[in-house]
Amino acid sequence: MTKNLNASILMTMKKLGLYIHIPFCKSKCDYCDFVSFCTGESEQERYLNALMREIDLVSHDFKDKVFDSIFIGGGTPSAVFDGFISRLMEKIQSSFNIDKNTEFTIEVNPNSITENKLKEYLFSQVNRISMGVQTLNDDLLSLISRKQTHEDVFRAVNLIKEAKIKNTSADVMLGLPNQSKKSIEETLNYLIKNDFKHISVYTLQVEENTPLCSKIKTGELKPIDDDTTADMYSHACEILKGAGYDRYELSNFARSGYECRHNKKYWCDCDYLGLGLSAHSYINGERIWNTSSFVDYISALNDGKLSRAGSEKITNATRRTERIMLSLRTKDGLNLEKFKHDFNEDLLSTHRAQIDKLIKLNLIEIKGNRILVKEDAFELLNSIILELID
């Protein structure tokens, strides 16, 4: 172990993230292929009870571990009944070792957040809100069957301000059919004006077996081409950079000190535990995932069994590839010293020709012991990665 891999870095990596999946929504958006359902309170109650049983079954394996990030995602966690989250968090906090400085995020939609829910979140020690805004253009929202309006966003933002939750994040989507640069500007400028600390900018992915995919195949909707979408992304980067946001990962921008600690665990080869329907875990080099069947999940836990659907021991070769792919997405880049320690490979020697070529093309640079992708070369990221993983 080299001296530069200091104790504080290792300690951070040893702390786990906790992801909890809430698979309920008020309605399903046309582009969504996540595991989520539109159900009533009785099904939500059944699910909560099953989650608590899962916690009982796994918590003893983590009695010596510390968690410093919690992320409740979905679905739409703000769509569940009042009291769901507080009961869940009481169970979490009594079953796991939660660091006193834990980042605790919950995802919300503008049309399902209420004053009472925000009070409940604060009581449960939530300190970060991630809101699915996507766009403020009502016509675009209707086009993708997203059941919210710009007025819902305005109302939700005011409620969050009144609750004095300052660590706020928003998701914005690019490449929507009929979307314009002007509508992107309006959405981003509103979020900037209202001091959102973190903004994630995603390009629309048309997934098979979704209503949006069907509409495109039948010609009802015309997708925006890749070049136009890339231009939208570049424009969004310019707006956010000009407003003082740092792009610390390909799709994520933050004010200084407000990077998402939980998501960084996914990019930095750190362990995390996933609970709930279809949730994934990564523990000690092994990926484990739960069933995506609501019936099977409830049934297994009612019988006192975990609802595992599969597992995969990650080979060193796969881990090496993923380290390069994920690290180069980030502002910090690929740590060559840690790479050499973990994989017994000096990448500067084994891939000298490829690295020299990428430097000459002005796509990457080496700073200290790190390989960094140049600010204006992220659109060629896949090509850069392919040069280094072979």
C-alpha positions in Angstrom: 0.0 0.0 0.0 1.5 3.3 -1.0 1.6 6.3 1.3 -0.7 8.4 -0.9 -3.6 6.0 -0.4 -4.1 7.5 3.0 -6.3 6.3 5.9 -9.1 8.9 5.3 -9.6 7.7 1.7 -9.7 4.1 2.8 -12.1 4.9 5.7 -14.5 6.6 3.3 -14.4 3.6 1.0 -15.2 1.2 3.8 -18.4 3.0 4.7 -21.4 1.6 2.8 -24.3 3.2 0.9 -27.8 2.1 1.5 -30.4 2.1 -1.4 -34.1 1.4 -0.7 -36.4 1.0 -3.7 -40.0 2.2 -3.4 -41.8 0.8 -6.5 -44.9 3.0 -6.4 -46.0 5.9 -8.6 -49.2 7.9 -9.0 -48.9 7.3 -12.8 -46.4 5.7 -15.2 -44.5 8.0 -17.6 -44.3 6.8 -21.2 -40.5 6.6 -21.2 -40.2 4.7 -17.9 -39.0 1.1 -17.8 -38.2 1.1 -14.0 -40.0 -1.5 -11.8 -42.9 0.6 -10.5 -46.6 0.3 -10.1 -49.7 2.4 -9.5 -51.3 0.8 -6.4 -53.3 1.8 -3.3 -52.4 2.0 0.4 -53.1 -1.7 1.2 -50.4 -2.8 -1.3 -48.0 -0.2 0.0 -48.6 -1.5 3.6 -47.8 -5.0 2.5 -44.6 -3.8 0.8 -43.5 -1.9 3.9 -44.0 -5.0 6.1 -41.9 -7.0 3.6 -39.2 -4.4 3.6 -39.0 -4.6 7.4 -38.7 -8.4 7.2 -35.9 -8.0 4.7 -34.1 -5.6 7.0 -34.4 -8.2 9.8 -32.9 -10.9 7.6 -29.9 -9.0 6.4 -29.0 -6.6 9.2 -27.0 -9.2 11.2 -24.6 -9.5 8.3 -23.8 -5.7 8.6 -23.6 -5.3 12.3 -19.9 -4.3 12.0 -20.4 -2.0 9.0 -21.2 1.8 9.0 -23.5 3.4 6.4 -22.8 7.1 5.5 -25.4 7.5 2.7 -29.0 6.5 2.4 -30.9 6.9 -0.9 -34.6 6.2 -1.1 -35.5 6.0 -4.8 -38.2 4.5 -7.0 -40.7 4.7 -8.4 -41.8 7.8 -6.5 -41.2 7.6 -2.8 -43.3 10.7 -2.2 -46.3 8.8 -3.6 -46.6 6.5 -0.6 -49.0 7.1 2.3 -48.1 9.5 5.2 -46.1 7.6 7.8 -44.6 5.1 5.4 -41.1 6.7 5.4 -41.0 7.5 9.1 -41.8 3.8 10.0 -39.3 2.6 7.5 -36.6 4.9 8.8 -37.2 4.0 12.4 -36.5 0.4 11.4 -33.4 1.3 9.5 -32.0 3.4 12.3 -32.6 0.7 14.9 -31.1 -2.1 12.6 -28.0 -0.6 11.1 -25.1 1.6 12.2 -25.8 4.9 10.6 -23.0 7.5 10.6 -24.0 10.8 12.3 -23.0 12.7 9.2 -25.0 10.6 6.8 -26.2 12.1 3.5 -29.9 11.0 3.4 -31.7 11.6 0.1 -35.3 10.9 -0.9 -36.7 11.3 -4.4 -39.9 13.2 -4.8 -42.2 14.3 -7.6 -43.6 17.8 -7.7 -47.2 16.6 -7.8 -47.0 14.3 -4.7 -45.0 16.3 -2.3 -46.9 17.9 0.6 -46.2 19.9 3.7 -46.9 16.9 5.9 -44.6 14.6 4.0 -41.8 17.1 4.3 -42.3 17.3 8.0 -42.2 13.5 8.1 -38.9 13.5 6.1 -37.3 16.0 8.5 -38.4 14.0 11.5 -36.8 10.9 9.8 -33.5 13.0 9.4 -33.8 13.4 5.6 -31.3 16.1 4.6 -31.4 16.0 0.8 -34.3 16.2 -1.6 -34.0 15.0 -5.2 -36.9 16.2 -7.4 -37.9 14.8 -10.8 -38.5 18.1 -12.7 -37.5 16.9 -16.2 -38.9 20.1 -17.9 -41.1 23.1 -17.1 -42.8 22.9 -20.5 -46.3 21.6 -19.9 -46.7 20.5 -23.6 -43.6 18.3 -23.3 -44.7 16.9 -20.0 -48.0 15.9 -21.5 -46.3 14.5 -24.5 -44.4 11.9 -22.3 -47.5 11.4 -20.1 -45.8 12.9 -17.0 -48.6 13.9 -14.7 -47.3 17.2 -13.4 -47.2 20.8 -14.5 -44.8 23.7 -14.1 -47.2 25.0 -11.4 -46.7 21.8 -9.5 -42.9 22.4 -9.6 -43.4 26.0 -8.4 -45.6 24.8 -5.5 -43.2 22.0 -4.5 -40.2 24.3 -4.5 -41.9 26.8 -2.2 -42.9 24.0 0.2 -39.2 22.8 0.3 -38.0 26.3 1.0 -40.6 26.7 3.8 -39.3 23.4 5.3 -35.8 24.9 5.2 -34.2 22.0 3.3 -31.3 23.5 1.5 -29.6 20.5 -0.1 -31.8 20.2 -3.1 -31.3 18.3 -6.4 -33.3 18.2 -9.6 -33.4 15.9 -12.6 -33.7 17.5 -16.0 -34.2 15.6 -19.3 -32.9 16.4 -22.7 -33.7 15.0 -26.1 -37.5 14.9 -25.6 -39.6 15.0 -28.9 -40.2 18.6 -29.9 -37.9 20.0 -27.2 -36.2 23.3 -27.9 -33.0 24.9 -26.5 -35.2 27.7 -25.1 -37.3 25.3 -23.0 -34.1 23.8 -21.6 -32.8 27.3 -20.8 -36.1 28.2 -19.0 -35.9 25.0 -16.9 -32.3 25.3 -15.9 -32.5 29.1 -15.2 -35.5 28.5 -12.9 -33.5 25.9 -10.9 -30.4 28.1 -10.8 -32.5 31.0 -9.6 -34.1 28.9 -6.8 -30.6 27.8 -5.7 -30.8 24.1 -6.4 -27.5 22.8 -5.2 -27.3 19.8 -7.6 -28.7 19.3 -11.1 -28.6 16.1 -13.0 -29.0 16.4 -16.8 -30.0 13.2 -18.6 -30.6 12.5 -22.2 -33.7 10.6 -23.1 -33.2 6.9 -23.6 -36.0 5.2 -25.6 -36.4 1.8 -24.0 -38.0 -1.2 -25.6 -41.5 -2.2 -24.4 -42.4 1.3 -23.3 -45.3 3.4 -24.6 -42.8 6.0 -25.9 -41.0 3.4 -27.9 -44.3 2.3 -29.4 -45.3 5.9 -30.3 -42.0 6.4 -32.1 -42.2 3.1 -34.0 -45.7 3.9 -35.2 -44.6 7.4 -36.3 -46.9 9.2 -33.7 -43.8 10.8 -32.3 -40.5 11.7 -34.0 -37.3 11.4 -31.9 -34.7 14.1 -31.8 -31.5 13.0 -33.6 -28.3 12.3 -31.7 -26.5 15.4 -33.0 -29.2 17.7 -31.8 -29.4 16.0 -28.4 -25.6 16.3 -28.1 -25.9 20.0 -28.9 -28.6 20.4 -26.2 -26.3 18.7 -23.7 -23.4 21.1 -24.6 -25.7 24.1 -24.2 -26.9 22.8 -20.8 -23.2 22.4 -19.8 -22.5 26.0 -20.8 -25.4 27.3 -18.8 -24.6 25.4 -15.7 -20.9 26.1 -15.8 -21.6 29.8 -16.3 -23.8 29.7 -13.2 -21.0 28.2 -11.1 -21.9 24.5 -11.2 -19.1 22.0 -11.4 -19.6 19.0 -13.7 -18.2 16.3 -11.4 -19.6 13.4 -13.4 -20.9 13.1 -17.0 -24.5 13.9 -16.1 -24.2 15.6 -12.7 -23.5 19.2 -11.8 -23.1 20.6 -8.3 -22.3 23.6 -6.3 -19.0 23.2 -4.4 -19.5 20.7 -1.5 -22.9 19.4 -2.8 -21.8 16.4 -4.9 -24.0 13.4 -4.3 -22.1 11.2 -1.9 -24.3 8.2 -2.5 -24.0 8.2 -6.3 -20.2 8.6 -6.0 -20.1 5.2 -4.3 -21.4 3.6 -7.6 -18.6 5.3 -9.6 -15.8 4.6 -7.1 -16.1 0.8 -6.6 -17.5 1.2 -3.1 -19.8 -1.3 -1.4 -23.6 -0.6 -1.1 -26.6 -2.5 0.1 -29.8 -2.5 -1.9 -33.2 -3.3 -0.2 -36.6 -3.7 -1.8 -38.0 -4.9 -5.1 -35.4 -5.3 -7.9 -32.8 -3.6 -5.7 -29.1 -4.4 -6.4 -26.2 -4.7 -3.9 -22.5 -4.7 -4.4 -20.7 -6.3 -1.5 -17.1 -7.6 -1.3 -16.8 -7.9 -5.1 -20.2 -9.6 -5.6 -23.4 -8.2 -7.2 -26.7 -9.5 -5.8 -30.1 -8.5 -7.0 -33.6 -9.0 -5.8 -36.6 -10.3 -7.8 -38.6 -7.8 -9.9 -41.8 -9.7 -9.2 -43.9 -7.9 -6.6 -45.8 -11.2 -5.8 -42.6 -13.2 -5.4 -40.9 -10.5 -3.3 -43.8 -10.4 -0.8 -44.2 -14.2 -0.8 -40.6 -14.9 -0.1 -40.3 -12.5 2.8 -43.7 -13.7 4.2 -42.0 -17.1 4.3 -39.0 -15.7 6.1 -36.7 -15.9 3.0 -34.7 -13.3 1.1 -36.1 -12.6 -2.4 -32.8 -13.0 -4.3 -33.1 -13.4 -8.0 -29.4 -13.8 -8.8 -25.8 -13.0 -8.0 -22.5 -12.6 -9.8 -19.0 -12.7 -8.5 -17.2 -9.9 -10.3 -14.0 -11.1 -12.0 -10.8 -9.0 -11.8 -11.1 -8.4 -15.5 -14.6 -7.1 -15.3 -13.8 -4.9 -12.3 -10.8 -3.5 -14.2 -13.0 -2.6 -17.1 -15.7 -1.0 -14.9 -13.0 1.0 -13.0 -11.8 2.6 -16.2 -15.4 3.2 -17.6 -16.8 4.7 -14.4 -13.7 6.7 -13.3 -13.4 8.4 -16.6 -17.0 9.7 -16.4 -15.9 11.7 -13.4 -14.1 14.9 -12.8 -11.5 13.1 -10.7 -10.7 10.7 -13.5 -8.8 7.4 -13.2 -6.4 7.2 -10.3 -3.4 5.4 -11.8 -1.7 4.7 -8.5 -4.8 3.0 -7.0 -5.3 1.2 -10.4 -1.8 -0.2 -10.2 -2.3 -1.3 -6.5 -5.7 -3.0 -7.2 -4.9 -4.6 -10.6 -1.1 -5.0 -10.5 -0.9 -3.1 -13.8 0.9 0.1 -14.7 -1.6 1.5 -17.3 0.9 4.1 -18.5 3.2 1.2 -19.5 0.7 -1.3 -20.9 -1.3 1.3 -22.8 1.5 3.9 -23.6 0.7 4.1 -27.3 -3.0 4.5 -26.8 -2.5 7.1 -24.1 0.0 9.1 -26.2 -2.5 9.1 -29.1 -5.4 10.3 -26.9 -3.1 13.1 -25.5 -2.1 14.2 -29.0 -5.8 14.3 -30.1 -6.4 16.5 -27.0 -8.9 14.1 -25.6 -7.3 13.3 -22.3 -4.6 14.7 -20.0 -2.5 13.4 -17.2 -2.4 15.4 -14.0 -0.4 14.0 -11.2 -1.3 10.4 -11.0 -4.6 10.7 -12.8 -6.0 10.4 -16.3 -8.6 13.0 -17.0 -11.0 13.4 -19.9 -10.8 16.9 -21.4 -13.8 19.1 -20.6 -14.9 19.3 -24.3 -14.2 15.6 -25.1 -16.9 13.9 -23.0 -19.0 13.4 -26.2 -16.3 11.0 -27.3 -16.0 9.2 -24.0 -17.0 5.8 -25.3 -14.2 5.9 -27.9 -11.7 7.0 -25.3 -12.7 4.2 -22.9 -12.4 1.6 -25.7 -8.7 2.6 -26.2 -7.9 1.8 -22.6 -9.9 -1.3 -21.7 -8.5 -3.7 -24.4 
